[in-house]
Amino acid sequence: MATAIQSALPNLASCLPTEILLKIFAFCVAPDPSSDEAFTARHIVRISHVCHVWREISLAYPYFWSNIAFKTPFLATTMLERSKPLPISVRANMTPGGGKLEDNSYPIRCMFKAVSRALRNSDRAKEINLRTAPSARLAKAFEDIHPTSSQLEYLALRGYGDNSPPTVFDVPSTIFAHSVFPLKTLILERCKIIPSVLTRHCAQLTHLELHSVPSFNVGDLVTIFRPASASLQSIILDTIPIPGGVFKRIQHTSFPHLSLLNFSAPNGDSHAHNVFFLLHFMTIPVTATLILQFLILGPTWQMPAPVIPTLGRHFSGGEPIRSLIVFQSNHNKRRGLRLQGWTTPTLPRFFYAEEAPSPMVDVHWVCEEAEDGGSLERILTDLVSVGPLHAVQALTIARVTTLSAAAMDSLLLMLPSLREVCIHGSAPLRALCGVEPGGGPITRSPPLVRLRELQSLTIYEASFRNGGTQDVDLHALRNCLDDLSGRGCGITELIVCYSDAWRQDMEELAKHVRQFLWDGSLNGTTSVPIPFQTDPRPLPE
């Protein structure tokens, strides 16, 4: 079969017009936009070796050779020659091997030699995307960027390595002194640069991304924002120092086309939170997606001042929130809380679905869990200030280690329109069913019973068995389902996933709902373990 195909290729090449072949080739040679690794050009080489006709076409078409490959200096030189006079893309990991190779090793010396040769053609560069660990060869490579005229639209300089030192390399100002770059994308990570040299290059900027770039302060960013405000569509920033008295000199800036604003403060110190003070000086469309992430240390936690007014402005300017997520996750051994607000559609059934719709507002709290827990309880007063929660229809609570029935009751009072509830873990399930953290029941009605419009309840990682005997979680949930049925507002759908339960436990719960699903696996990808002590009869549909 393979021999027949190979023998037919020359005939196929002679039958297809050159324009059609070029379009087919273009799909084969396009670089992977999700990878920062050096372009290998292996597809181009294979195409040029199929037959004489394909080789002549590929060698004569400069576009095929404009994404420069850096496996060997010879290949880079060949592609630079064959790509003329088109703009080129220089995308490379300059320290292959994850930064573990010696700086004088043969692969690193070859990579720097090839990249430097391409950077000497910086007049033609439309993209320079470099990723590197610390290296003594960087200064020489940067010296090769000296265009007398520029087509550069995409500039990304990323440093990586261990956490010490946090700044991997310095970017020399001479790069930006020769000509004006028509930048549309600027990405800097773990490097040091003088901000003032960038301002004149940012008039057409659509995407700005800074990660651990300590040389920028709030004033520097506002100076860049002013010429770029009419074109910026996405901004991603973290950890910005702020000099004294800077607020007196900063003017308000509007961003009419901004669609994504992502501010994060991963370190939790006073400098980290300064990134959020940029919100004071920004007018953002209510249609923009906001992602705000910050670390809260222990019981002294507080939200950065501009966050609540900004969220309130976005909520009031758009449709009511349709769903809400509050969860705790393990991030670098720290607990967290997250709030997400959607307009439409509502939250997907499975909490971990990758197809979840983009939120209009996404706020992420990461905090150290106090000894007595209660992170969710401390945030309830802030939730009241966020926006019109009366329209929320879906609630998810996950990874909450300590939650009282009183706190759950207070939360549900804010959410009278809930139709879908998803619970991860035993603590929120017990609170929902009116059981205190110690296991004792409360004297008033369980919080779950107040949800008259609830249609779907999903439970993950519950504990319905304790040493082979039925646990309090099962009894409490069964009693609540009985109570709801008695009031004429029973739940339509009950889903139990990845929980410690026996078959007869699930048979008891299935009697109280119209639709029931028990899945002991993660999204149904593996079989459900059934202890031999359980009744072998199938579950009721």
NUPAVO-392908 format. One line per field, with one value per residue (C-alpha): residue number from 1; x, y, z. Coordinates in steps of 0.05 Angstrom, whole numbers. Layout:
seq: [NUM:...] .
c1: [X:...] .
c2: [Y:...] .
c3: [Z:...] .
% end
This chain:
seq: [1:2:3:4:5:6:7:8:9:10:11:12:13:14:15:16:17:18:19:20:21:22:23:24:25:26:27:28:29:30:31:32:33:34:35:36:37:38:39:40:41:42:43:44:45:46:47:48:49:50:51:52:53:54:55:56:57:58:59:60:61:62:63:64:65:66:67:68:69:70:71:72:73:74:75:76:77:78:79:80:81:82:83:84:85:86:87:88:89:90:91:92:93:94:95:96:97:98:99:100:101:102:103:104:105:106:107:108:109:110:111:112:113:114:115:116:117:118:119:120:121:122:123:124:125:126:127:128:129:130:131:132:133:134:135:136:137:138:139:140:141:142:143:144:145:146:147:148:149:150:151:152:153:154:155:156:157:158:159:160:161:162:163:164:165:166:167:168:169:170:171:172:173:174:175:176:177:178:179:180:181:182:183:184:185:186:187:188:189:190:191:192:193:194:195:196:197:198:199:200:201:202:203:204:205:206:207:208:209:210:211:212:213:214:215:216:217:218:219:220:221:222:223:224:225:226:227:228:229:230:231:232:233:234:235:236:237:238:239:240:241:242:243:244:245:246:247:248:249:250:251:252:253:254:255:256:257:258:259:260:261:262:263:264:265:266:267:268:269:270:271:272:273:274:275:276:277:278:279:280:281:282:283:284:285:286:287:288:289:290:291:292:293:294:295:296:297:298:299:300:301:302:303:304:305:306:307:308:309:310:311:312:313:314:315:316:317:318:319:320:321:322:323:324:325:326:327:328:329:330:331:332:333:334:335:336:337:338:339:340:341:342:343:344:345:346:347:348:349:350:351:352:353:354:355:356:357:358:359:360:361:362:363:364:365:366:367:368:369:370:371:372:373:374:375:376:377:378:379:380:381:382:383:384:385:386:387:388:389:390:391:392:393:394:395:396:397:398:399:400:401:402:403:404:405:406:407:408:409:410:411:412:413:414:415:416:417:418:419:420:421:422:423:424:425:426:427:428:429:430:431:432:433:434:435:436:437:438:439:440:441:442:443:444:445:446:447:448:449:450:451:452:453:454:455:456:457:458:459:460:461:462:463:464:465:466:467:468:469:470:471:472:473:474:475:476:477:478:479:480:481:482:483:484:485:486:487:488:489:490:491:492:493:494:495:496:497:498:499:500:501:502:503:504:505:506:507:508:509:510:511:512:513:514:515:516:517:518:519:520:521:522:523:524:525:526:527:528:529:530:531:532:533:534:535:536:537:538:539:540:541] .
c1: [0:55:92:30:21:94:90:26:55:91:27:-13:37:32:-44:-55:-46:13:-35:-72:-7:17:-46:-38:35:17:-24:35:89:51:85:48:24:20:94:153:203:247:213:241:222:219:153:184:244:199:156:217:241:177:191:226:163:148:220:221:156:178:247:218:164:195:135:154:221:199:192:266:287:346:367:432:465:467:392:379:425:390:321:343:366:305:255:278:248:190:185:211:191:245:217:265:281:353:373:345:344:303:363:399:454:520:523:583:551:546:469:468:526:492:426:456:496:435:390:442:448:372:371:422:364:320:300:257:232:157:162:217:196:254:254:317:349:407:465:528:514:451:485:517:451:415:469:448:379:393:343:348:274:225:166:166:94:106:160:164:224:215:263:257:296:295:265:332:345:275:303:336:366:369:342:389:356:396:347:294:338:349:278:205:174:100:86:19:40:90:105:160:173:226:269:290:279:275:200:210:244:180:130:141:135:66:20:-11:-8:-65:-37:8:33:83:103:151:181:204:226:154:111:40:62:103:44:-3:48:45:-31:-42:-17:-44:-112:-151:-121:-109:-152:-120:-76:-43:-2:25:64:77:114:84:125:101:56:46:-30:-28:3:-39:-97:-157:-154:-210:-201:-259:-236:-209:-238:-192:-162:-121:-89:-54:-14:17:65:17:62:44:78:38:-29:-8:-27:-101:-94:-90:-166:-172:-147:-181:-249:-263:-322:-374:-367:-294:-274:-241:-193:-168:-123:-89:-60:-91:-49:-82:-138:-116:-140:-175:-192:-153:-193:-213:-239:-309:-327:-300:-341:-403:-395:-389:-448:-493:-474:-489:-540:-551:-504:-530:-484:-435:-375:-342:-287:-222:-165:-94:-46:25:-4:-49:-125:-165:-233:-258:-320:-342:-402:-432:-486:-509:-505:-506:-450:-440:-462:-392:-349:-284:-311:-261:-318:-341:-363:-319:-340:-358:-324:-274:-245:-197:-178:-119:-109:-75:-125:-132:-128:-202:-218:-278:-249:-316:-353:-306:-321:-397:-401:-360:-405:-463:-426:-410:-475:-547:-540:-615:-610:-558:-584:-524:-479:-417:-379:-315:-254:-282:-254:-296:-366:-422:-496:-508:-458:-491:-559:-534:-506:-570:-610:-572:-589:-664:-667:-619:-638:-572:-526:-460:-424:-352:-334:-367:-361:-407:-455:-464:-475:-525:-563:-563:-507:-455:-380:-379:-434:-493:-557:-582:-647:-677:-694:-635:-611:-626:-700:-705:-687:-758:-737:-679:-681:-612:-564:-495:-451:-377:-329:-381:-373:-436:-400:-356:-323:-376:-435:-478:-450:-487:-480:-528:-580:-579:-586:-642:-681:-674:-700:-759:-774:-772:-817:-866:-869:-884:-818:-775:-710:-717:-645:-594:-522:-472:-401:-335:-364:-354:-421:-452:-506:-562:-545:-556:-621:-648:-632:-659:-729:-734:-718:-743:-675:-615:-543:-490:-421:-364:-312:-285:-331:-347:-279:-268:-312:-350:-322:-378:-361:-380:-425:-474:-538:-522:-589:-585:-601:-671:-673] .
c2: [0:49:33:47:115:134:116:157:220:247:237:273:330:340:339:391:465:497:543:483:448:511:515:442:452:513:468:421:473:519:521:500:566:533:514:560:508:519:505:440:449:373:377:425:380:319:356:378:306:274:287:335:377:386:403:457:487:487:516:573:593:638:632:559:581:643:606:597:530:524:452:467:533:508:498:567:598:560:582:655:655:619:662:728:779:759:776:721:690:675:628:588:558:581:534:466:410:449:491:430:429:465:534:512:447:432:437:505:532:509:540:608:608:595:644:699:691:699:760:795:797:834:884:827:798:801:757:748:697:674:631:621:599:640:642:682:681:723:791:774:749:813:854:823:857:925:938:1002:993:946:900:870:858:803:807:755:749:696:674:608:566:557:610:640:692:713:755:712:765:840:866:919:985:988:937:991:1050:1037:1041:1041:972:968:920:887:835:847:791:796:745:743:796:867:925:1000:1014:1083:1053:1015:1071:1094:1022:1009:1055:995:945:895:847:863:809:819:764:779:840:881:943:964:1005:1031:1097:1062:1019:1079:1113:1053:1048:1119:1110:1039:1048:1051:985:942:880:839:855:803:830:808:837:911:957:1025:1088:1140:1196:1164:1169:1245:1242:1187:1204:1160:1118:1084:1019:1013:948:910:839:807:835:787:815:768:776:707:727:757:815:889:899:842:874:938:910:917:992:1000:988:1057:1088:1043:1045:975:953:912:858:846:782:798:749:774:729:746:712:724:707:675:707:778:770:825:838:892:957:967:896:901:968:941:877:916:961:902:865:926:940:871:815:785:730:663:617:620:577:580:529:515:483:462:510:505:475:534:535:579:608:625:661:657:692:672:705:650:591:564:522:454:394:368:416:398:403:436:464:510:578:638:676:749:757:710:726:677:680:639:639:601:557:581:530:532:533:575:609:607:635:695:713:712:786:802:760:804:864:833:841:817:746:736:714:659:592:546:538:495:488:447:432:469:435:470:497:506:496:568:594:550:577:649:634:602:662:703:653:643:623:564:507:469:453:415:394:368:334:316:384:423:364:361:436:432:377:411:373:412:397:355:310:335:358:430:448:487:463:442:494:447:448:523:512:506:512:463:414:381:361:333:304:288:255:244:193:151:94:93:27:-11:23:78:147:209:239:187:194:270:271:220:259:323:289:262:331:363:309:320:394:379:407:345:344:320:296:268:251:218:213:186:174:121:84:15:-5:-8:63:88:48:84:153:134:125:200:228:220:213:182:170:136:140:117:137:203:226:153:134:73:19:30:-12:-53:-85:-159:-146:-106:-129:-151:-128:-71:0:26:72] .
c3: [0:19:-46:-86:-53:-63:-137:-145:-113:-175:-216:-162:-161:-235:-234:-179:-194:-158:-120:-90:-71:-36:6:25:43:86:133:140:156:204:273:335:367:436:437:450:429:368:302:273:199:192:154:103:93:83:32:-7:-11:-38:-112:-159:-172:-98:-84:-137:-112:-39:-51:-93:-42:13:60:76:104:144:211:225:254:301:305:270:249:177:175:203:151:95:118:125:53:25:63:32:26:73:147:193:259:310:363:406:473:477:533:512:563:614:635:662:609:620:588:546:523:449:443:477:437:372:393:410:346:304:341:338:263:257:303:258:209:259:205:177:243:254:316:367:420:464:526:565:631:658:608:599:524:528:526:459:431:451:416:350:355:324:268:228:209:242:226:297:321:372:426:481:527:581:634:671:721:796:841:860:833:812:755:702:656:640:575:547:528:463:433:431:411:337:310:332:338:316:373:381:433:489:538:592:645:700:668:683:636:639:628:597:535:518:516:444:419:449:410:373:430:436:488:548:594:652:700:756:723:784:747:732:780:775:744:690:670:666:621:574:580:554:482:479:512:446:421:483:484:540:600:645:704:771:830:819:868:880:896:946:920:852:856:853:784:753:707:693:629:589:552:502:470:531:534:586:649:692:754:803:866:880:935:987:1008:1006:938:908:924:890:822:842:854:778:780:810:746:694:661:635:591:630:576:595:631:698:733:800:842:907:968:1037:1097:1157:1198:1180:1108:1071:999:962:966:893:882:909:875:809:814:834:773:726:756:754:682:655:663:732:755:734:773:830:851:918:928:964:926:944:910:936:1000:1012:1015:969:954:886:861:789:759:691:651:603:597:668:698:665:704:719:759:723:652:605:563:619:590:603:665:663:730:763:831:864:938:961:1036:1090:1127:1198:1254:1265:1190:1172:1110:1074:1135:1138:1065:1069:1086:1024:981:1001:973:906:868:856:882:881:808:820:797:807:868:876:942:942:984:1044:1106:1159:1149:1199:1185:1206:1154:1100:1121:1115:1046:1020:1045:994:938:937:863:867:821:819:877:872:936:941:1007:1072:1107:1060:1053:1128:1132:1076:1112:1180:1215:1254:1242:1305:1280:1322:1289:1292:1325:1266:1196:1153:1102:1044:1060:1046:972:945:872:875:817:816:872:855:910:902:952:1007:1062:1070:1106:1168:1183:1144:1179:1152:1169:1191:1121:1093:1148:1144:1068:1069:1121:1081:1018:1057:1083:1014:986:1042:1025:952:926:919:879:807:798:847:825:872:846:874:943:996:992:985:936:987:1010:940:933:994:964:896:924:938:869:798:765:800:779:821:791:835:783:758:702:686:660:705:735:799:858:891:959:961:1022:981:948:877:849:799:819:801:740] .
% end
